[in-house]
Amino acid sequence: MSEPDLDPRLPLIQNADLKDKLVLVRVDHNVVKKGEIHDPYRIDATLGTLYNIVERGGRLILMTHVGRTRDKETSHIKVDDDTSVHPVVDYLERKLHTKFVVPQFPVHPEWGIREIDTSINWCIRDLLAHRVGGIYLPNTRWFEGEEATGEKRQRFAVQLAGLADVFVNDAFGSWQAHVSTVDVTKHLPSFAGFLLQKELSNLKHVLEPDRPFVAVVAGAKYDTKIGPLYQIYKKVDHLILGGIIYNTFLCAKHDIHVRGVSETDIQAAKDLVNLDKVAKKVIELPFLVESDTIEGRVEGKYRTRSIKDFKKGDQFGYFLDVPPESFDATGVAEVIGSAKTIFVNAVMGLTPHFYEGSEKLDRTIDQNRRAQKFYGGGDTLQEFKNLSPGLYLAAMDSAQYFFFTGGGTVLKAIEEGTPYGLEPVEALIENGGSTPKNPAHRILSETA
């Protein structure tokens, strides 16, 4: 049964012929930091799709990106254990009691993996013979072609498509137009997996919310959130800000200076300040935690500040958290408590030392028993789980909560005004379906 509220043009995995097919699945298992998994939620969320493929006779070839591997200045690709998929593979093997193989390809010291060579045929042979449960490709960002242009990009798309009979996209969190999310659909019958369907369906409740609608948005940089922030502002009844975004807003509104906030961002935030003079949607959290250092919670070097004491030209240290009493303040608690839809893409403090704001935010939201609550973003979910594990587990089983696997994707969809403007989703609609396009894997397998 398909998820409700989906665009009828979207090709669904339910309608794919998977029996005896090699199925290339793009997942968002980007949960590894410095070689360790901190929260497997995004892996677990894809297991339904993976089980369905195998149960219907398909053989799995998985791929994901992990971290950021490309140097912005040199464009060189760094291949190392910190961004390897091996921790994900180890987790899947323990979870599913089957073996996954990770193919090894030659690595160029500057350009990463330049191609998928025919050595992978041995892996495919073992997969078809059920000697392994699945193939897990190396980090897609290790491949030179993944984010390339021109011939390199086209070549990698054909090589990826050459591995399989069918492509399934189940990577809601990967909205960027890369080869493994977009270009591969041009060469294979392509479908949306169950997780992608579920998240697209739930996006409708954020884009067309029951009101009052409250959004809580935070971030480490103001400039990267400007576009989505203005679109969110248009849609919400109330907006709560956190992190550098909130610090920047306060600087622009009160004409103060806070360490770590750039003058460029302050100027950019003045547009939002002017906009809010009329609509008054931004709910100011009245207290902040100022610290002299970002190295930790050092006794004697942090204190609580009240925004009502701000004076033009004041200079402050780092604002690294929102103390719990901010959420008990008149106006703040009422706004959260009366909401019917709440969207959260926010860690309020600089963790792990400044965490009280995030913990209090989650507990305040949970006290609203009538609202539908939507959380998005790996960091947001990880901090929720770390700070309030009991509440997190209860929320996982609650119909009032939904956890998106990609907060950035939700923000992008809000900016676009529709989830069907996301390029990987557009690619499925434009190129998807069951019509065979490029049986290129025969070329590889016949040479094995």
N, C-alpha and C positions, 0 to 999 in steps of 0.2 A: 504493500500500500504506500502510495507516495505521500510526502509531506503536503499539508494544505498550503494554499496561498503561494504556490510556485508558478512561475511563468510557464505556460504550456509548451513553449518552444524549447525549454531546457531538456536535453536528452538525459534520461535517468538510467542508472545502473540496473534498475528492475527490468528494463526492456532490452538489456544487452544479452547477446548469445555468448556465454562464457564457457560452455562445456568444451573441454580439451583445448582451451585457448591460453596463450601466454598473455597475462594481463599486467600492463605497466601501470602502477599506481603512484600518483604524486600525493604524498602526505605532508603534513606540517609537523614533523617530529623535531623541531628546532628547540630542544629542551636541554641541550648539553652546554655547560659552561665550564671551561677549563677541564674538560674530560670527564665531567660528572653530571648525572641527572639530578636536578633538584626537585622537580615535580613531574611525574609521568602522566599527568592528566591528558595532555595532548596526544600522547601515544594511546592511552586507554580509549580515548574518544573515537579512534579509528578502528578499533578491533571488530566492531559490528560489520563494517564494510569488508574487512579482510576475511572474516569468517564466512560471510555470504559468498564471496568469490570462490573460496576453496570448496564450500559446501555444494556449489553449483558446478564444480568440475574445473575451475580455472586454476592456473599456476601463477604464483605471485612474483613480480619483480617490483620492488619498492624503491622510492627515491625521495629524498628531502634535502633541503639546505640546512646547514648548521653554522650559526654565527656569521661573522663578516670576515671574509678571507682575502678580499682585494684591497690593496693599498690605494687610497684615493689619489695620492700624488703620482705614484709610479705605475699604477694599474697592475703591478705584480701580484700574483696569487700565492698566498702562503699556505702550504700543505703541512699540517702537523697534527699531533694527537689531540690538541685542544679543540679542534673542530671536526674530529672524526665521528663517523656514525657508529663505531664499535660499541660505545656504551648503550646506544639504542638497541643494537642487535643483541647484545647480552641480555638486556631487559626482555625483549621479545622472546628470546629462546627460553628464558625462565618462565615467562607468562604463558606461552603457547605450547611448551614442551615439544618443540621442533627445532630443526637446525636451519639457520640462514647462512649463506655464504656471501662474503663481500669480495667481489673481483678486485684484483690488483692490476693497475695499469702503470706504464712508465710515467714518471713525474718530471717535468721540466722545472729547473730551479726558479725560474721567473714566471712561467706561464701556466703552471699547474699541469693537469692532465689534458693533453692536446687532442686525444681521440679515444674512442672505445674501439680497441683492437679485437681481432678475432679470437684472442685467448678466452674471451667470455663464452665462447661456444662450449667449452668444457663444463662451465657452470650451467648453461642452458640444458645441456645433455643430462646432467645430474638432476636438474629440476624436473624435466619431462619424465625421467625414470623414477621419480619420487625418492631419490637418494638424499635430497635435501628438501626442506619445506618451502624455501623461498630464496630469492636472490635479493640482496640489499646493495644497491649501487653506492659507490663512495659519494660523499657530500657533493651535491650538484654544483656548488660554488667552487669546488676544486677543478671543475672542467673549464677550460679556456672559453668554450663556446657558449656557456650558459648565459652570460650577460654581454656577449659580444655583439657585433653588428656584421652585416654583409655576409661574405662567403663562410666565415668561421661559424657564424650563427646557423646558417642554413645547413652546413655540414653536420653540426651537432644534432640538429633537429632530426635529420634523416637517420643518423646513427642511433639516436634514442628510439625512434619509431621502428628501426630495424630489429629491435629486440623482441617485439611483441605483436600480438594480433589485435589487441584492444587497449585503449587508454582510459583510465578512470582518474578524475581529479577529486580528491577528498581533502584538499589543502586550503581550507577557508582562510587560514592565517597568512597565506602567501599570495598577496594580491598583485605583486609586481609582475610586469609583462616579461617574464623570462622564457627561455626555450622550454624548460620543463613544465611550465604552467600554460603556455600559450601556443608556441610554434609547433609543438608535437601534435596538436589537434588537427593540423593541416594534413597529416599523413596517416592517421589511424582513426577508426571509428571511436568516438570519444563520448564519455558519459560522466554525469555527476554522481559521486558516491553518496552514501546515506548521511554522513556527517555534514558534508557540504549542503545537502538538501535541507537538513535540519536547521543549520545556521542561517541559510538564506530565508527560510520560512520565519524564523524568530526575528530576523531583522525588520520585518514588517511592523512588529510591535514597537520598535524604536523609531522607525520612520513615520509611523502613523499611530502615535501613542494614545492611550487613555490619559486624560488630564485630571489633575495637574501633573505635568511632566518635569522631573528634576534630573539634571545631569551633573555628575561630579567628574571633573576633568583635571588632571595634573600632568606634569611633564618636566623633563630636565631642560628643555629648550623651548623658548616662546616661538621663535621663527618657524619651527617645523610644524607647529600646531595652528598657525594663523588661519589657513584656509578652512580646515574642519571646525575650528573654534567659532568662526563667524556663522557658519551654517548651523552648528549646534545652537548658537545663541538665537537664531531665527526661530528654531523649532521648540525651544524649551519655554516653560513658564518661569523656571528658576534655574540659575547656574551657580554651582559652587566650584571654586578653583582651588588648586593646591600646588605645592612644589614651586619651581621656578616661574611657572605661569602665573601663580597667584602673587608671588613676590614682584614680578614685573608689573602686574596690574596695579598693585599698591604704590609702586614707585611712580607710575604714570598719573595716578589719581591724586596722591597726596604730596607729590613733588619731593620725595625723599630719595635717598640712595642706599642700596643694599648690596653688600659684597656678593659678587658672582652674577650680578644682573648687568647686562651691557646697556650702554646708552642707546645703541641702535634698536634694541628690543623695547626699551622704554618708549622711544618715539613711535614705534609700531603699535604699542599697546594703547596709545592715546586715542586711537580711533575707537577702540572698544569702550574706553572710558567715556568718550563723548556720546557714543551710541547709548550707553547705559544711563546717562543723565536723564533721559526721557523715559525709557522702558523700565529701568530699575530692576532688571532681572538678576544681576549678580548679587548673591548673598554673601556679604563679607563676614568671614570668620574673625571674631573680634580679638583673639589672642594668638600670638606667635611665639615660638621658641627661638631666641637669638643665641648664636654661638660664636665665640671668637675663633674657632677652628673647625675644619671639616674632618679632622683626624679622629674624632670620637667624642664621646660624652665625658668631657673632662671637668671634674669638680671645680667650681668657682669660675668656669669659663662659659657658662650658659645661663640664661635667665628668660623669664616670660616678659613679653612686651604687649601692651595694649594699643590697638590702632587709634583709639580715641586720644591718645597722648601724642600722636604724630604731629610734628610741626614742619612747615616748609623748610627744606634744606637740611633736615636731620640726616645724619650718617649712621648707618647701622652695620653690624657684622653680618654673618650669614644667618638667614632665617631658615632653619633646618627642620622645623616641625610645627604642627598645630596642636597645642595642648588640649587634653580632653574637655576642659571646661568650655572651649569654643563651641562644641556641639550641644552643650546644655544651655547656651545663651538664648535669650528671648529672640524669636525670629528664626533662628537656625533650626532648632528642634521642631518647631511648628511646621516649617517648610518641608522638612524630611518626613515628618509624621503624617502630613496630609496628602502626600503625593500618591498618585495611582500608578505611575510608571517611574522607575528610577534606573538610570544608566550610570555605571561606574567604570571609569577608566583612569584610576588614580591610586598612587601610593603617596600619602600625604607628607611623609617625612623621609629623611635621608637614612635609610636602614643600613646596617642593623642597629645602630645606636639610638636613632630617633624614630620610634615606632608607635608612640602612644596615640598619635593622631589617626593613623590608619586603623588601629584596633578599635578606637572609639567610634570612628565613622561606620565600620562594619556592624558594630553592635547597635548603634543608633538606627541604622537602616533596617536591621532585623526586627526592631521593635514595631515597625510599621507592618502590621499583619495583613493589610489589604492590597498593598502595592505589588505589582509585578517587578521583579528586580533582575536587571541584566548586568552582568559583570563581563568585562572584556580585557584581554591582555595578559601575557604570561607573567609579568611582574606583579600585576594586580592580584591574580589568582594565587601566585606563590606566597605573597605576603599575607593574604587572607588565610591561607592554609597554615602558615608558620605561626601567625599571631593568635589565631582563634581556631585551632584544629577541630574542637568539638562543634563549633558553629559551622565550620566549613563542611564537615561530614553531614550535619543535619541539612544544610542548604543543598548539598548534592542530591538529596532525596526529596527535596521540596518542590512542589509544582509552582511555587511562587518565584523560584530562582531559575535563571538560565545563565550558563557560563559559556561565553564565546571563546573560541580558541585563538582569536586574533583581535585584539583591541584596535590595532592600527587599521585593520580591514573594516571594522565598524565605523571608525572615524572617516575613512575614505568613502564608504558607502553613503554616510550622512552628507559628506561634501558633494558627492555626485547626485544625491537625492534619490538614488535607487541602487540596489545591489547588482542590478543587471548592467550597470555601467562599468563594473569592475572588469578589467581586460581578460582575465582568465575565464570569467563567466560568459562574457561576450564571445570568446573564442569557442566555448562549448556550444553556444547557441548557433553560431555561424557555421561551424565546421563539424559539429557533433553528429551523432546518429549511428545507425548500424551499417551504413553503406561501406563496403571494403574500399580502402583507398590505396594502401601501400603495403603489400605483403612482403616487405623488405627483409623481415627476419628469416625468410626462406633462404635468402642469399647468404646470410651468415651461417645458418645451421647446416646448409648443404656443404659448406666448406670445412665443417668441423671434423 
